[in-house]
Amino acid sequence: MQSQITTRLPNELINGISAIAKKLHLKRSDIVRIALEKFVDEFGSEEEIKPYEKIKELTDSNPDRIAEKIEPYSKHNALKKLDGISIDDSLFNETKTIADEIKIPQSQLLTMALRDFLNQYENKKLLEKINEAYSDAPDPEEQELLEKMRDYHRKLLEDKW
């Protein structure tokens, strides 16, 4: 069985979700669901963890900074409402439990989870671009430079030994 949840999200987050959905040929609700499942999996550990420990990295080890991290998602910012997102009951319940544990509204928890997912996705894209840049073979000019460097290195080693 599935439950439906409605939340307001910053325009920037909606744009990120839309871009990923378009690139992956998925619905925005699929992206939200994937992000929430990943977030709940990370926080839904079997071992007992204090609520603060679950969000410690968000607060830079300072409990007073929780409000600073949550403020960007408050109603004072430009928010869009995402209607019609359906998630499994178990995911909905786990999300509610975590939100209650860390004493924030469920919509803020969802926004944080989506932000985390989008950041990880952007990091993955950046890494792919970096790997692509380094994957090509050296051109003849670079190959010649590498050979000169190897020769120089060999001579240095021969002098030491």
C-alpha positions as CSV (number, residue, x, y, z in Angstrom):
1,M,0.0,0.0,0.0
2,Q,1.2,3.5,-0.7
3,S,0.5,6.8,1.0
4,Q,0.7,10.3,-0.5
5,I,2.7,13.2,0.8
6,T,2.6,16.8,-0.2
7,T,5.4,19.1,0.5
8,R,6.7,22.6,-0.5
9,L,10.2,22.7,-1.9
10,P,12.5,25.6,-3.0
11,N,12.4,26.4,-6.7
12,E,16.1,25.5,-6.9
13,L,15.4,22.0,-5.6
14,I,12.4,21.6,-8.0
15,N,14.6,22.7,-10.9
16,G,17.3,20.1,-9.9
17,I,14.7,17.4,-9.6
18,S,13.2,18.3,-13.0
19,A,16.6,18.3,-14.7
20,I,17.6,14.9,-13.2
21,A,14.2,13.4,-14.1
22,K,14.5,14.6,-17.7
23,K,18.0,13.3,-18.0
24,L,17.1,9.9,-16.6
25,H,13.7,9.8,-18.4
26,L,11.9,9.4,-15.0
27,K,9.1,11.2,-13.3
28,R,9.9,13.8,-10.7
29,S,8.1,11.7,-8.2
30,D,10.4,8.8,-9.0
31,I,13.4,11.0,-8.3
32,V,11.9,12.1,-5.0
33,R,11.1,8.5,-4.1
34,I,14.6,7.3,-4.9
35,A,16.1,10.2,-2.8
36,L,13.9,9.4,0.1
37,E,14.6,5.7,0.0
38,K,18.3,6.4,0.0
39,F,18.0,8.9,2.8
40,V,15.9,6.5,4.9
41,D,18.3,3.7,4.2
42,E,21.2,5.7,5.5
43,F,19.3,6.8,8.6
44,G,17.3,3.7,9.2
45,S,20.2,1.7,10.7
46,E,19.5,-1.3,13.0
47,E,21.7,0.1,15.8
48,E,20.3,2.7,18.1
49,I,21.7,6.1,17.2
50,K,20.7,9.2,19.0
51,P,18.8,11.7,16.9
52,Y,21.5,14.3,17.1
53,E,24.1,11.7,15.8
54,K,21.9,11.2,12.7
55,I,22.3,14.8,11.6
56,K,25.6,15.7,13.2
57,E,27.3,16.3,9.9
58,L,24.6,18.8,9.0
59,T,25.4,20.9,12.1
60,D,29.2,21.0,11.9
61,S,29.2,19.3,15.4
62,N,27.4,22.3,16.9
63,P,23.7,21.6,18.0
64,D,23.0,25.3,17.9
65,R,23.5,25.3,14.1
66,I,20.5,23.0,13.3
67,A,18.3,26.0,12.8
68,E,20.8,27.5,10.4
69,K,20.8,24.4,8.3
70,I,17.0,24.2,8.2
71,E,16.3,27.9,7.6
72,P,16.9,27.7,3.9
73,Y,13.8,25.4,3.7
74,S,11.5,27.6,5.7
75,K,8.3,29.2,4.5
76,H,10.1,32.5,4.1
77,N,11.8,31.3,0.9
78,A,10.3,30.9,-2.5
79,L,8.8,27.4,-2.4
80,K,6.9,25.3,-4.8
81,K,4.4,22.6,-3.8
82,L,5.0,19.2,-5.3
83,D,1.6,17.5,-5.4
84,G,0.8,13.9,-6.1
85,I,4.0,12.2,-4.9
86,S,3.1,8.7,-3.7
87,I,5.5,6.7,-1.5
88,D,5.3,3.4,0.1
89,D,3.7,3.3,3.6
90,S,6.9,1.9,5.1
91,L,9.0,4.7,3.6
92,F,6.4,7.3,4.7
93,N,6.4,5.9,8.3
94,E,10.2,5.8,8.5
95,T,10.3,9.4,7.2
96,K,7.8,10.4,9.8
97,T,9.7,8.6,12.6
98,I,13.0,10.3,11.7
99,A,11.4,13.7,11.4
100,D,9.8,13.2,14.9
101,E,13.1,12.0,16.3
102,I,15.1,15.0,15.1
103,K,12.1,17.3,15.8
104,I,11.7,18.9,12.4
105,P,8.6,18.9,10.1
106,Q,8.5,16.0,7.7
107,S,8.6,18.4,4.7
108,Q,11.9,19.8,5.9
109,L,13.3,16.3,6.3
110,L,12.1,15.5,2.7
111,T,13.7,18.7,1.5
112,M,17.0,17.8,3.2
113,A,16.9,14.3,1.7
114,L,16.3,15.6,-1.8
115,R,19.0,18.3,-1.4
116,D,21.5,15.5,-0.3
117,F,20.5,13.3,-3.3
118,L,20.9,16.2,-5.7
119,N,24.3,17.1,-4.2
120,Q,25.4,13.5,-4.6
121,Y,24.1,13.4,-8.1
122,E,26.0,16.6,-9.1
123,N,29.2,15.2,-7.5
124,K,28.8,12.0,-9.5
125,K,28.4,14.0,-12.7
126,L,31.5,16.0,-11.9
127,L,33.5,12.9,-11.2
128,E,32.3,11.4,-14.5
129,K,33.5,14.6,-16.3
130,I,36.9,14.5,-14.5
131,N,37.3,10.8,-15.4
132,E,36.3,11.5,-19.0
133,A,38.9,14.2,-19.2
134,Y,41.6,11.9,-18.0
135,S,40.5,8.9,-20.0
136,D,41.9,9.9,-23.3
137,A,45.3,8.8,-24.5
138,P,48.0,11.4,-24.7
139,D,48.5,13.0,-28.1
140,P,51.9,12.8,-29.9
141,E,53.2,16.0,-28.3
142,E,52.2,14.8,-24.8
143,Q,53.7,11.4,-25.5
144,E,57.0,13.1,-26.4
145,L,57.0,15.1,-23.2
146,L,56.3,12.0,-21.2
147,E,59.3,10.2,-22.8
148,K,61.5,13.2,-22.0
149,M,60.3,13.2,-18.4
150,R,60.9,9.4,-18.1
151,D,64.5,9.8,-19.5
152,Y,65.2,12.6,-17.1
153,H,63.8,10.6,-14.2
154,R,65.9,7.6,-15.3
155,K,69.1,9.7,-15.3
156,L,68.3,11.1,-11.9
157,L,67.9,7.6,-10.5
158,E,71.1,6.3,-12.2
159,D,73.1,9.2,-10.6
160,K,71.8,8.3,-7.2
161,W,72.5,4.5,-7.5
